[in-house]
């Protein structure tokens, strides 16, 4: 999943991931790109529930929360540039 937002100024980043990795590349640009990739089968099943939103100057990336008695957590790789 890939999303691109027009961000002519600084943004505040709020990334919520229970398991996986987060990579951030800060640079002066007019756009911010967010890429989310599933890291395991459970994450593949939940990819459609990932929220990526720009709220004013806040860029929010939120993964589905673990519910029930799951043994494993969904793992996501998040890249923001």
Backbone torsions as a table, in degrees:
resi	resn	phi	psi	omega
1	UNK	NA	134.4	-179.1
2	UNK	-136.8	132.4	178.0
3	UNK	-129.6	142.5	176.8
4	UNK	-126.6	133.6	-178.6
5	UNK	-124.2	142.7	173.8
6	UNK	-78.1	118.6	-177.2
7	UNK	-135.7	82.2	-176.6
8	UNK	-68.9	-13.5	179.4
9	UNK	-127.8	-173.6	179.0
10	UNK	-62.3	149.8	175.5
11	UNK	-123.7	153.8	173.5
12	UNK	-101.5	129.2	-174.3
13	UNK	-103.7	129.7	177.4
14	UNK	-128.4	100.4	-178.2
15	UNK	-113.5	126.8	-179.3
16	UNK	-121.4	106.7	-178.1
17	UNK	-133.0	123.0	178.6
18	UNK	-72.1	-37.9	-178.7
19	UNK	-149.5	144.1	179.3
20	UNK	129.8	-143.7	-176.6
21	UNK	-140.4	154.0	177.1
22	UNK	-130.7	127.0	177.9
23	UNK	-124.4	126.7	-178.8
24	UNK	-124.3	129.1	174.8
25	UNK	-117.2	110.7	-179.9
26	UNK	-91.6	129.1	178.7
27	UNK	-156.2	156.9	178.1
28	UNK	-79.3	112.9	-178.1
29	UNK	-156.4	166.6	179.8
30	UNK	-90.8	-6.6	-177.2
31	UNK	-138.1	151.3	175.4
32	UNK	-121.7	131.2	-178.6
33	UNK	-112.4	134.4	177.6
34	UNK	-119.8	128.0	177.1
35	UNK	-124.2	129.8	179.8
36	UNK	-123.3	125.8	178.0
37	UNK	-124.7	138.7	177.7
38	UNK	-71.7	144.0	-179.9
39	UNK	-107.3	-9.9	176.4
40	UNK	-152.7	176.2	-174.9
41	UNK	-61.8	-39.9	179.9
42	UNK	-62.5	-40.3	177.8
43	UNK	-65.1	-37.4	176.8
44	UNK	-58.8	-41.9	-179.1
45	UNK	-67.8	-28.8	-175.4
46	UNK	-101.5	1.8	-175.8
47	UNK	-55.6	-36.3	179.9
48	UNK	-67.5	-14.8	-179.7
49	UNK	-95.5	-2.8	178.9
50	UNK	-68.7	134.5	177.9
51	UNK	-106.7	126.9	174.0
52	UNK	-128.7	113.9	-173.9
53	UNK	-140.9	146.4	170.6
54	UNK	-107.5	116.7	179.9
55	UNK	-114.7	93.2	-174.6
56	UNK	69.1	-114.2	176.6
57	UNK	-105.6	7.9	178.5
58	UNK	-98.0	120.7	175.6
59	UNK	-99.5	117.0	-175.0
60	UNK	-111.3	127.0	175.2
61	UNK	-125.1	113.4	-174.2
62	UNK	-130.3	126.1	178.6
63	UNK	-90.1	156.9	176.3
64	UNK	-60.6	141.2	178.9
65	UNK	-79.9	150.0	177.3
66	UNK	-71.5	126.9	177.9
67	UNK	-128.4	157.8	177.9
68	UNK	73.7	-155.0	-175.1
69	UNK	-105.1	48.0	177.5
70	UNK	-69.1	135.5	176.3
71	UNK	-78.4	-38.3	-179.1
72	UNK	-111.2	154.1	175.0
73	UNK	-97.8	151.6	172.7
74	UNK	-68.2	134.4	179.6
75	UNK	-109.0	128.8	-180.0
76	UNK	-125.4	145.4	170.5
77	UNK	-104.4	121.7	-178.2
78	UNK	-115.8	128.2	176.1
79	UNK	-123.6	128.4	177.7
80	UNK	-122.7	126.5	179.1
81	UNK	-144.1	NA	NA
